Amino acid sequence: MIEHFIMLGLATFGIGFIIAFWIKGKVVSQKVKAAESEAQKLTEEAKRKSETLLKEANLEIKDRLFRMKSEFDAETKETRGELKNREQRLLHKEESLDRKVEQFDQRDREIARQEKELARKADKIERDEHKYTELLEEQRNQLVKISGMTADQAKDLLIRSMENEARYEGAKLIKRIETETKEDADKRAKKIMATAIQRYAGDFIAERTVSVVQLPNDEMKGRIIGREGRNIRAIEAATGIDLIIDDTPEAVILSGFNPVRREVARIALTRLIADGRIHPARIEDIVKKVSLEVDQTIKEAGEQAAFDLGIHGLHNKLVQHIGQLKFRTSYAQNVLQHSVEVGFLNGIMASELGLNAKLAKRIGLLHDLGKAVDHEVEGPHALIGSKLAKKYGESSKIVHAIAAHHEDVAPDTVYALLVQAADGLSGARPGARKELLENYIKRLEDLENIANSFKGVSNSYAIQAGREIRVIVESGIVNDDTAVLLSKDIVKKIEESLTFPGQIKVMVIRETRAVAYANK
């Protein structure tokens, strides 16, 4: 029974195995068929894609070939056009060259013709010249026979005649020029003098007409001006002097021609600044007090000058005017000191000549009296001073000497000549008439700049206080002859550009150096 079940089981297992193997084979067969179908589909699809790609590649190749052909055709067409243009230009140039060659040939023929013509004319001129020479020689021989003089004698006669005529014409020309010069001299001299005065006046005007008052700070300018300018107006009205308040730091400028009033204004303003109380009433009070003090100072200065010279019996007004000269300058020289110097010099010279020394001193002290009031009275200061001296009882000799010390009237006494000499000595004393340092330096700089402006000048030096300028030139540019001309040109430019007293010496220095070295 058990064996039967075993056999039955084995049979069942075998049948199942066979069925399973069959089923498996069936499944594998189906998968193989499906795979073959899929492979066939993929193959067909790849074939279709390859055909499509091949067609696209063929189309692209055809398109590229078409474009390349079009570009080649275009380039070929452009190249052909350019070659054609070049060919046409070459043809034009060839035609132009042919025309030029033809023109040159024609010119050569014309030049050859002109040369032949010129040669023919030259031969004719040579023949004519020979003929004219023979005619002139024949005429000269005939003139010698007719005149009885040789050619050299006739030439000398003609030269003497022309020389006499030239001298006569030259004499007439010189006389006419002298006449015109004399007629024009006065007019031109006045013009030159006016120009010189105009240029020279500016050098000293600041020192003569301006005083400067220093301020503790710039805020003081506002206090001096005052509310709505009432303080500055009060100062100007009380003193008669203009106040200039500008950008100058910590300074106020007083401007006016009257030196006494300017001194009053300076002292008054200085006291107002120190006091600090600046208002119209205080200004009037200070100006009155300062005016009295300045008047007293003026009187004392006049009395001291008279005392120093040993002069007595002067009128009080004359003493006052002499004291006013303390605040007056002439070419930066104090006029009162100058008057005292002239008095001393005049007295010394009078003593040496055996004249009245006291009278000479008196004349010297009073000779510039007119400068005390010449800003108020019209006329030369010498005549103004003589009128004042006469008015206050001085003798006729003194009056005449004062009037004649600048030859406004002709001098007719020894004292008049002495005061002229003493006046010149005092003014000419070195250091007496000072120039402003800035003006002095500027004149030296102007001299050097004028010299340096000329070609060939390497350097220049103004020396002797501007009385001489030495100009060093380059020897390779300026020779000995042009050095002389250069000195004259510099002198001419200095005379045209600058105003100066006396004369300026211009020295041009040209140096040539030969340098050699000895070596071992």
Secondary structure, DSSP 8 states (H G I E B T S, - for coil): -HHHHHHHHHHHHHHHHHHHHHHHHHHHHHHHHHHHHHHHHHHHHHHHHHHHHHHHHHHHHHHHHHHHHHHHHHHHHHHHHHHHHHHHHHHHHHHHHHHHHHHHHHHHHHHHHHHHHHHHHHHHHHHHHHHHHHHHHHHHHHHHHHH---HHHHHHHHHHHHHHHHHHHHHHHHHHHHHHHHHHHHHHHHHHHHHHHHHHHHHHHHHHHEEEEE-SSTHHHHHHH-GGGHHHHHHHHHH--EEE--SSTTEEEEE-S-HHHHHHHHHHHHHHHHH---SHHHHHHHHHHHHHHHHHHHHHHHHHHHHHHT-----HHHHHHHHHGGG-EETTEEHHHHHHHHHHHHHHHHHHTTS-HHHHHHHHHHTTGGGGTTTTS-S-HHHHHHHHHHHTT--HHHHHHHHHTTTSS---SHHHHHHHHHHHHHHHSTTTS---HHHHHHHHHHHHHHHHTSTTEEEEEEEGGGTEEEEEE-TTT--HHHHHHHHHHHHHHHHHH---SS--EEEEEE----------
